[in-house]
Amino acid sequence: MTITVAPEARESAPLLTRPIYWFLLFGFITQSTFALLFSALPLYASDTAGASLAAGLTTGVTMLATVVVELFTPRLTADLGYRRALELGLALLGFPALILLVFPGFAAILVVAAARGAGLAISVVAGTAMAAQLFPAGRRAEGLGIYGLVVSISSVALLPLGLWLAERFGFGLVAGITAAITVAGLAIGRTLPAIHPGARPTHGIMAELRDPSILRPTIIFGLSTFAVGILITYLALAVPDDAGHLAAVGLFAQAICTSVARWGAGRLGDRVGSQRLLGPAMLLCAVGMVGVVATGTTVAVVVGMALFGLGLGSAQNASLAMMLDRAHHARTAQVSVIYNLAYDAGMGIGAVGFGVVSDIVGYTWGFALVAAILFAAVPAAWREGAGGSAGALRQDPSPRS
């Protein structure tokens, strides 16, 4: 069953209530504990093991644990409720690094990386699902955009800060700061509403993906994350050696534009229908990738990365809002898992697959091939927009507490 939410109803629904303010602050702190150590832990692993491979293994273990634990998070949230699951996720992100102050070996580093991956999985799945329950249905896309903007800000600011602190003052300081932030976050966690998703899910992830209305936006969104995994991994290698900090500037432009677009797409999506934004979002991604093809031209790369960021942020918000609107309210956690798996798997497949392709055709032709793939996805994304009317939302009951 669908209902049409009138524009005036969408405008009158309060978006930022006191519980949501606390939830956003909790989300910011959770993402901060992840970001501070995400770059610092691989550096510490490399220094400890005396090999650069250790850094890659540390990140790989983190992301592998993330993907595996995401599959089980809907059951966990059903058992614990969203609030307790979020508290568990935060604790796993922030406290395990303290172990390394006592046991600094590489094996302990991998254990810490796996624990943090589990914490990240719980946090992103439960956080997205709780956000979908907290924000009013008529303004949910905008609310998800604000949530995405808040958690993105911490990544943009604290990823480089954590690395800088570790290089200059040592890993112990970063671990201590992260633990202190975690304590503050757990105190704030007590203010979160006790929303419970209900009984353990009987509808699995694969069953959800057999629904074409869920599978189509998942694949389209996955192509955008496939591309960003390539850019994050290979842009610095593709630009000429004499291009200075071009890759860093381009990635920063992409990160900022992605964060802003997540909020902007949500605000616009509540007015015109999120499904209508997916086609333009993928077109922006494709056009932006064309700019990156000119790896030796500063303006083309920076503008291309900015356009790609706008498309990526819009695709993130639009695809998630579409999937939540199309799924039954009881399967919010499963949709959150699918969305996050598309993000993580897309980035990983892109990074690995492009490495093989670029060895054969080079970076320039490799980027051109990715642009062609994105352009090929635009018609399918546009057809998704033609499949629904603006403001059509599945009727959800009030969140259960």
Secondary structure as UniProt FT lines:
FT   STRAND          2..4
FT   HELIX           7..12
FT   HELIX           18..38
FT   HELIX           40..49
FT   HELIX           52..70
FT   TURN            71..72
FT   HELIX           73..80
FT   HELIX           82..94
FT   HELIX           96..101
FT   HELIX           106..134
FT   HELIX           137..139
FT   HELIX           140..169
FT   HELIX           171..189
FT   TURN            190..191
FT   HELIX           205..209
FT   HELIX           212..238
FT   HELIX           241..243
FT   TURN            244..245
FT   HELIX           246..272
FT   HELIX           274..277
FT   HELIX           278..293
FT   TURN            295..296
FT   HELIX           298..326
FT   HELIX           329..331
FT   HELIX           332..385
FT   TURN            386..387
FT   TURN            390..391
FT   STRAND          392..394
//
